[in-house]
Amino acid sequence: MFRYIWSFVDVEKDPLVVLVTGAAGQVGYALVPMIAGGSMLGPDQPIILHMLDIEPAAEILKGVKMELLDGAFPLLKGVIATTNVIEACKGVDIAIMLGGFPRRKGDSKDLIFRNVGIYKAQASALEQHADSNCKVLVVANPANTNALILKEFAPSIPDENITSLTRLDHNRALNQISENLNVHVGDVKNVIIWGNHSSYVYPDANHATVDIGAGLKPVRELIADDQWLNTEFITNVQQRGQAIIKSRRLSSAFSTASAACDHMRDWILGTPKGTWVSMGVYSDGSYGIQPGLIYSFPVTCEKGEWLIVQGLKIDEFAREKMDAVAKELMEEKAVAYSCLH
Amino acid sequence: MISNLLNTLIGTSLYCYFQLSASPFTVFIDSRNPILVSLFRSSAMAKDPVRVLVTGAAGQIGYALVPMIARGIMLGPDQPVILHMLDIPPAAEALNGVKMELVDAAFPLLKGVIATTDVVEACTGVNVAVMVGGFPRKEGMERKDVMSKNVSIYKSQASALEKHAAANCKVLVVANPANTNALILKEYAPSIPEKNITCLTRLDHNRALGQISEKLNVQVSDVKNVIIWGNHSSTQYPDVTHATVTTPAGEKSVPELVKDDEWLKSGFISTVQQRGAAIIKARKLSSALSAASSACDHIRDWVCGTPEGTWVSMGTVPAGLIYSFPVTCRNGEWTIVQGENFSIFPVVFPLMSSQGRS
């Protein structure tokens, strides 16, 4: 409808510039056709894609650009494939940071060390060359800490514009509930992912509901198995990434890409009424969580802004879990800062 | 325009209506617009899910394709789907991983997923079948070796589709050699209407559009009506004789704008013919996302109809061979574009060379 009416008034939206770092990798390959096809920003939003990766991946990136052209995507108004971070960041409205050092066997300290340098450099480039209201989503792990580094070194990017992905865990949690109750996942909503996408992630179903046709029912009531909700449900979500690696011999790519699209889409276009989603955002002290961390909270979104859902009751069990993950994040923050100073 | 508006208000052809705007519509819609949301909700509730089979689903193309199908890129934002994914036993674990990722993505349109190595289970009740599975050509293999391996695969899948798929199941063969695999399928599934068995040349079609748009420095969405004649192989022929570009001053002929017949008869053709190899050289893997995307385009235009004044290329069976023609689609059926002043060069040349090949 929009297109036909608009074509009479000849008003097509200006293209938005979307940056994907690490675009030559698995998740990038799943993500770019979703963006080009309108799954991230809507069917009437033209896009210019900027794809960034490192020099060894330059040929592969070129191949991805060729395939995007071959896709004849009507919304895709331009593609830049580059290894130059400044060219990549110029004029960018939305940045999806997939690029980072992958986890190797060993401790997570190593992962943090390797990524601090990357995120410091990219923060600089974004701050100097991206649009002043650029919205950033960090996906590469350790996502929350990478996002924090980015924030530290790009102080003129508004705090609220830097987020990390926990939507994948959120969607996985919705699925676990839908499988348990044998309902469609589209009828389940309002789980919460507290904290960090890590093995300490805490999926909380205390406020989740299911649409049973005759209204909304609390998940806790329908499942009637607090034991499962407090144990297996949590570990299923925590270990899902590993389970997929075990089956596919590769880590989740399209479900990660899809969650990134969901995160950005809801942020920019707004969450449906009565529904919240999970996003890693800059903590302001809500729910007793230390300010100055990137921590995942339940949020609603409207007019391009997110707002933490306030006033939810937190029981003792949840409190403990939420504090444990806050502690993990403070430790990661300390490790990251120790590499910088 | 008015009938389209009416359709929109009734809410039954929302997706197809958007298609007329040549903008692939996706599953969600601005949730702040209550009228459209409720129209969508009511039409989403009204539609029964369509069963879509993807064979070879554990591979690269399958992995790119299944999220597109689950998000509504193939059949529209108001069409629920049930995915059937088939692959061979060595890929069963990987296939299970793909199923896990599908459910983890919480796609609202995805009403069920079957991941199986059993061809009967895979084919049961299927409305759309996208055959990505096949035996790929390896280095040193003769063409006849590839063909004999694929004959047994497509023979058994033909049987299963014929016996267990839904009536009027639409089939798209993607796995190479696509035209030949489609022919085998047709031979061994005689009760599937010939017109329902097609093969993919939309990738070449889209690649040709892309090359023209790059040459003329215009948006690819403003280029249309190239034709891919023949076989998805190195003898296929991209023809721009009737292609046009939409400009502010109306539709202009591509050959006139390009002003370089030499390029159009040589460089342009060989670029499109060899594009697959160029991508393998760059990515070290064959095209997956563009193959998946063009498979979605092929099915979507077939089922929802091509926009007014636009045709697309599909490998079809009008006369006992599978051959790519320019077609328009309406009400779920394709029709070869007739009455145009097409030269016989593109029709005769590839036929001659295909006889030489077998």
Interface residues (C-beta under 8 A of the other chain):
Chain A: M1 F2 R3 Y4 S7 Y29 A30 V32 P33 M34 G37 G38 S39 G42 P43 D44 E59 I60 K62 G63 V64 M66 E67 L68 L69 D70 G71 A72 F73 P74 L75 L76 K77 L168 N171 R172 L174 N175 E179 H184 V185 G186 R240 A243 I244 K246 S247 R248 R249 S252 A253 F254 S255 A257 S258 A259 D262 R265 L269 G270 T271 P272 K273
Chain B: M1 N4 L5 T8 Y17 F18 L20 S21 A22 S23 P24 F25 T26 V27 F28 I29 D30 S31 R32 L36 Y63 A64 V66 P67 M68 R71 I73 E93 A94 N96 G97 V98 M100 E101 L102 V103 D104 A105 A106 F107 P108 L110 K111 L203 N206 R207 L209 G210 S213 E214 Q219 V220 S221 R275 A278 I279 K281 A282 R283 K284 S287 A288 L289 S290 A292 S293 S294 D297
